[in-house]
Amino acid sequence: MKNAKVLSIISIIILLYWLVTKFVDIYGLHPIAGALYEITALIVLLVTYVLPIVLIVFLIKSDSLLKKKFILPLLISITAVLILHFFPFMYTV
């Protein structure tokens, strides 16, 4: 199913976004990188919380054969939410 593949890619991008912001000093890299982070942070934050809900709805509405395709993106998006909340910033200012 095409939806599962797209949702998997989006969840991986969200996870990588939050991992990069936790481990890399975005503002120290370049002023443009800091500006891009500020512009995209609210959008990515919204998608981070909405994506697991969408995945649960797809998981409930899908056939039994397609349910396993939505489990991996759901686990990745839940991991992104946990990283967002429980991991401290790993760089020193």
PyMOL commands that set and color helices and strands:
alter all, ss='L'
color gray80, all
select helices_A, chain A and resi 2-23+26-29+31-61+67-86
alter helices_A, ss='H'
color red, helices_A
deselect
rebuild
show_as cartoon
